Amino acid sequence: MLTQLLESGLSVSTAAGVPAGKWMQVLSHLDPKYGGISTVVPSLAQSLLEQEVESSIEAFCAEGEEFLPEYARPDGVRFWPIQRLRWLRDTALRARFAREVSEHDGVHIHGLWDVTSFAASRMARRQRKPYLLSSHGMLEPWALNQGRWKKRLYSLAIEREVVRRATILHALTHAEALQYREYSGRRTPTAVIPNGVALPQHSSPEPFLSRYPELRGRRCVLFLARLHPKKGVDLLVDSWRQVSARFPDAFLVLAGPDSENMAASLRAVAAAHGTQHSILFAGMLDAEAKWSGLAAAEGFVMPSHSEGLSMSVLEAMGAGVPVVLTPQCNMPWVFDIGAGWSTEPNAGAIAESLLGVLSRTKQQNAETGRVGSTYIRQHYSWSSVSERMSEIYRWCLGRNKPVLSEVLQ
């Protein structure tokens, strides 16, 4: 849980004028189909400019990712190959990366389980630079069980040492902070800072309804994330059979990139259940369509098996949409403040929760959504997040311990 001080939004006057340095933001992939880090890191880098923290974005990507649409390709990004053999064999590549690290005061590594964390942490140590590590939910129990034996071997050889030797660890939630300790066996200082969310001043459902006129006059439930087994979207499609039988005017909108070719199997399930005419596969949405889709939704559902801190949940709440979440989303405060409902990750429980949402009036659901929107706007602005993160950067460089963030030591 975040402390009252973290949530207060107070500023740190003692840090005024004290530089937080120049930092590398290192991540794997910019294509949204690989997950939310591709959205979070550029937003963090941009927001840190408010704190006079200069960041470079160093993206380890597969071939072709440099040709992503403009909205998914931040300005000033530097691309690096993600193939392990390239890093093992190419001395010129390693030398070029070393030069980049040497020109920064610290390295912020986002994510685990690939060459990114290994190459960046090793080079930071060689250059005697501090590094901050953000796992972004990749130490969640469900995530660790995917390819369990490979991850155990990789942990023994490489990854556990990457976590152990970090200057400071960054957790999105208190639960993630404890996961670091269970994984590494060490009490490395860990700062708890959530992701931020940038909300538009106004959004209208009209652009989304114009694009999908079949949604007019229907009660829309929105899923906004990549179509991936981790997200429980297969359970959601399975549950929709019960929901559509009770509420034939309801529509389930699945918005997000297709991951691991899952859309085809979801369509097959919908056809087998006879619900294909009340499920819309909207694909990846640009920013305008995303906010318009949220404005058109009466409810939002994230039946995930594992999350660090879901950006789409924060955005849905910020847009004033009541949410249905699994406990694995690690956001128990949503239920405490009355902004949504909990469901277990199985089709029966999901159906029951969605039936509960649709059994309420639109006005009741809108009121629940307003509770969430108020909370997100108060506590999850990128300005607040970057202020806390700049404190952590200063701490990494040997300056004062942070006062805005919960820190486990």
Secondary structure as UniProt FT lines:
FT   HELIX           4..8
FT   HELIX           13..15
FT   TURN            16..17
FT   STRAND          22..28
FT   HELIX           32..34
FT   HELIX           37..48
FT   HELIX           49..51
FT   STRAND          54..61
FT   TURN            63..64
FT   HELIX           65..67
FT   HELIX           70..72
FT   TURN            75..76
FT   STRAND          78..81
FT   HELIX           84..89
FT   HELIX           91..102
FT   STRAND          106..110
FT   HELIX           115..126
FT   TURN            127..128
FT   STRAND          131..134
FT   TURN            136..139
FT   HELIX           141..145
FT   TURN            146..147
FT   HELIX           148..154
FT   HELIX           155..159
FT   HELIX           160..164
FT   STRAND          168..171
FT   HELIX           174..184
FT   STRAND          190..192
FT   HELIX           206..211
FT   HELIX           213..215
FT   TURN            216..217
FT   STRAND          219..224
FT   HELIX           229..231
FT   HELIX           233..246
FT   TURN            248..249
FT   STRAND          250..255
FT   TURN            260..261
FT   HELIX           262..273
FT   HELIX           276..278
FT   STRAND          279..283
FT   HELIX           287..296
FT   STRAND          297..302
FT   HELIX           311..318
FT   TURN            319..320
FT   STRAND          323..325
FT   HELIX           327..329
FT   HELIX           333..336
FT   TURN            337..338
FT   STRAND          340..342
FT   HELIX           347..359
FT   HELIX           362..379
FT   HELIX           382..396
FT   TURN            397..398
FT   STRAND          406..408
//
